[in-house]
Amino acid sequence: MTPAAVAVSGDRGAPDGQRVPGYDRIGAAALVHTAQAVAAEALRAPVREVRAHVADDGRGALAVEVTAPLTVPVLGRHAVPDEPVLATAHRARATIAERIATITGRQVQRVTITFASSVVDVPRRVR
């Protein structure tokens, strides 16, 4: 990724329509952390176990690669996942692309998800 991960003209969002010269930049580390948090939320996985790699595709759009655990229900409770794994990945890819684009203002060209392990989705008790 280029050092200037996101460069946006400084005249957007200026108060009272004033043009303010300069650029707003989102660094590479910030993009990676944003992708990790968004992916963890979309996949219902612990954020500490989600890894992301974000790259500029050379045309100004982002390519995001996510490695995360597959969240499965507690075995033995006869709980069936809400949707098949491929449907989960497809839904999560769309959600990740949309949320990253909304947060960063950059187009997301591609999202690749790799499930490298699995974690049990243990329901938490509410006190």
C-alpha positions in Angstrom: 0.0 0.0 0.0 1.2 3.5 -0.7 2.2 5.6 2.3 -0.6 8.0 1.5 -3.4 5.4 1.9 -6.2 7.9 1.5 -5.9 11.4 0.2 -9.1 13.4 0.0 -9.4 17.0 -1.1 -9.7 19.3 1.8 -12.7 21.3 0.5 -15.2 18.6 1.5 -17.1 19.2 4.7 -15.6 22.6 5.3 -17.7 24.8 7.6 -19.9 27.4 5.8 -18.8 26.2 2.4 -15.3 27.6 2.9 -12.5 25.9 1.1 -9.7 24.8 3.3 -6.5 23.8 1.4 -4.8 20.6 2.3 -5.4 16.8 2.4 -6.9 14.3 4.8 -5.0 11.1 4.9 -5.8 7.8 6.5 -2.6 5.8 7.1 -2.1 2.1 6.3 -2.2 1.0 9.9 -5.5 2.8 10.5 -7.0 1.1 7.4 -5.9 -2.3 8.6 -7.3 -1.8 12.1 -10.5 -0.5 10.6 -10.8 -3.6 8.4 -10.1 -5.9 11.4 -12.8 -4.3 13.5 -15.3 -4.3 10.7 -14.6 -7.9 9.8 -14.8 -9.1 13.4 -18.2 -7.5 13.8 -19.4 -8.9 10.4 -18.2 -12.4 11.2 -19.1 -12.3 14.9 -15.5 -13.3 15.7 -13.2 -12.0 18.5 -11.4 -9.0 17.1 -8.1 -10.2 18.6 -8.3 -13.3 16.3 -9.0 -11.5 13.1 -6.2 -10.4 10.8 -6.5 -8.1 7.8 -4.3 -7.0 5.0 -5.3 -3.9 3.0 -3.8 -3.0 -0.3 -4.4 -0.3 -3.0 -5.3 -2.0 -6.3 -3.4 0.6 -8.3 -6.6 2.3 -9.4 -7.5 4.0 -6.2 -9.7 1.2 -4.8 -8.9 -1.1 -1.9 -8.4 -4.9 -1.8 -9.0 -6.4 1.6 -7.9 -9.8 2.7 -9.3 -11.1 6.0 -8.2 -14.2 7.9 -10.6 -15.0 10.8 -12.0 -17.9 12.7 -15.3 -19.4 11.7 -17.8 -18.9 14.6 -19.8 -22.1 15.2 -22.6 -22.7 17.8 -21.9 -24.8 20.9 -21.8 -28.4 19.9 -24.2 -30.8 21.6 -27.0 -28.3 21.9 -28.5 -29.3 18.6 -28.1 -25.7 17.4 -27.8 -25.4 13.7 -26.0 -22.4 12.3 -28.3 -19.7 10.9 -26.8 -20.1 7.4 -24.2 -22.2 5.6 -20.6 -21.2 5.8 -20.5 -20.0 2.2 -23.6 -17.8 2.8 -21.9 -16.4 5.9 -18.8 -15.6 3.9 -20.7 -14.0 1.1 -22.8 -11.9 3.4 -19.8 -10.8 5.4 -17.8 -9.8 2.3 -20.6 -7.5 1.2 -20.9 -6.0 4.7 -17.2 -5.5 5.1 -16.9 -3.8 1.7 -19.9 -1.5 2.5 -18.7 -0.6 6.0 -15.1 0.1 5.0 -16.3 2.3 2.1 -18.6 4.2 4.4 -16.0 4.8 7.1 -13.0 5.6 4.9 -14.6 7.0 1.8 -12.6 4.6 -0.4 -14.1 2.2 -2.9 -13.5 -1.5 -1.9 -12.9 -3.5 -5.1 -12.4 -6.9 -3.5 -12.8 -8.7 -0.1 -11.3 -12.1 0.4 -12.1 -14.1 3.5 -10.2 -17.1 4.7 -11.5 -19.1 7.7 -8.3 -20.4 9.3 -9.8 -21.9 12.5 -13.1 -22.1 14.4 -14.3 -20.7 17.7 -17.3 -21.7 19.7 -19.9 -19.0 20.0 -20.6 -19.3 23.7 -23.7 -17.3 24.7 -22.9 -14.8 27.4 -25.0 -14.6 30.5 -26.7 -11.3 31.1 -26.6 -10.1 34.7 
